[in-house]
Amino acid sequence: MIESPVLERLSQALETVVFSYGGSDFTVAKLIQIPLLILFVWLLVRYVGKLIHKRIVSKRIGPDAALLFKRIYLVLCIIIITFTTLEVLNIPLTAFAFVSGAVAIGVGFGAQNIINNFISGWILIWERPIRIGDFLEVADAKGVVETINTRSTRIRRNDGVHLLVPNSQLLENTVINWTLMDTMARTFVRVGVAYGSDVEQVEKLLSEVLRNNSAILQDPAPTVIFADFGDSALIFEAVFWVNAEAESNVRKVKSDIRFAICKMFAQHNVVIAFPQRDIHLNGELLLKRD
């Protein structure tokens, strides 16, 4: 079989030695094969990682544990691929001593925040003070944690907007986690009734409203508090506990309670107070004539 001149020149070009190290010749063909092989192995590792992740999730293991296993799996695979490649190429680790020193200096000066967020992300996954699915209150933002990435945590606000919060901020600043230990949250609905109302009847009506709402937990039991004597009303607070994975759940329950209170008060002729002002005039009104 006679090879064409084009294939012969291509073969010679691929066999051209680019450089030699440690007694090994690195040809153009080898320099092309190495990254392609590494890319193929990396795609295979990621595919296997996704299969394992789905398998773990299907076993009803928490998403945080699945994410932690996936991170550890990828890191171990990267280390194995790196050392295996160096071993195949016969490149000793001492060859990277100078490069690693320069990289360490560059990281120390220019990538402090990145390293800080990276380590913070591992701490969040390992210690689990914040988990996937938790409802957080960070500064003025409230939302549910969707995922904890290497550099930042993605939070979905109640209005659907996504926030990317650096991991270090979640560890260094005060964060309110509504669902850290459980999904129970205490809240209240405040209502004012007119002066002269039967306060014992108001207490009984509010207690009945709380008992009739299935979303309200009966342990701890809901309570009605006579909170204050207001300027224009007698102030009552209906205090209760609910299971809430997001603020929208609490707002929905409070809305239902207010609807029920309005209906209950209307049936029993209890007046919900509104601001009133009495004006008293002392003396005579003098009309000035031109």
VENVEN-V502252 format. One line per field, one symbol per residue. ss: DSSP state (A for helix, B for strand, O for the rest). burial: # if it has 24 or more other C-alpha atoms within 12 Angstrom, else .. Layout:
ss->???
burial->???
//
This chain:
ss->OOOOAAAAAAAAAAOOBBBBBOOBBBBAAAAAAAAAAAAAAAAAAAAAAAAAAAAAAAOOOOAAAAAAAAAAAAAAAAAAAAAAAAAAAOOOAAAAAAAAAAAAAAAAAAOAAAAAAAAAAAAAAAAOOOOOOOBBBBOOBBBBBBBBOOOBBBBBBOOOOBBBBBAAAAAAOOBBBOOOOOOBBBBBBBBBBOOOOOAAAAAAAAAAAAAAOOOBOOOOOOBBBBBBBOOOOBBBBBBBBBBOOOAAAAAAAAAAAAAAAAAAAAAOOOOBOOOOOOOOOOOOOOOOOO
burial->.........................#...........#..........#...#.........#########..#..#...#..................................###.######..###########..#################.....######.##...#.####...###########....#..##.###.###.#.###....#####......###############..#..##..##.###.##....####.................
//
